C-alpha cells in the first residue's frame, strides 16, 4: 500500500509497511479434514482482531471488527458443526 499526500505543490508518497506474521501451523492436525488451512485462517483472523483495537478512527476500527466477525462466521460454517470458535476479549 502507498499513501500519497500533495503538500507544498509536491506529491510525497510513502510505502506503508506490512506487518507479516510468521503464520505456519505445520502439518494439519486431526481436523477438520475438509479445511486444512483452518488453524492458519483462525490465527490470522485473531491477530487482525487484536491488532484492530489500535486503529485510531472508531468507524474504521468498527468496520474491521465487522469484517473479522463475518470472516469468522465463514470459517465456522466451512469447518462444520463439530468445531466451535469462541472469540475472547484478550489473550493472556
Secondary structure, 3 states (H helix, E strand, C coil): CEEEEEECCEEEEEECCCCCCCCCCCCCCCCCCCCCCHHHHHHHHHHHHHHHCCCCCHHHHHHHHHHHHHHHHHHHHHHCCCCCCCCCCCCC
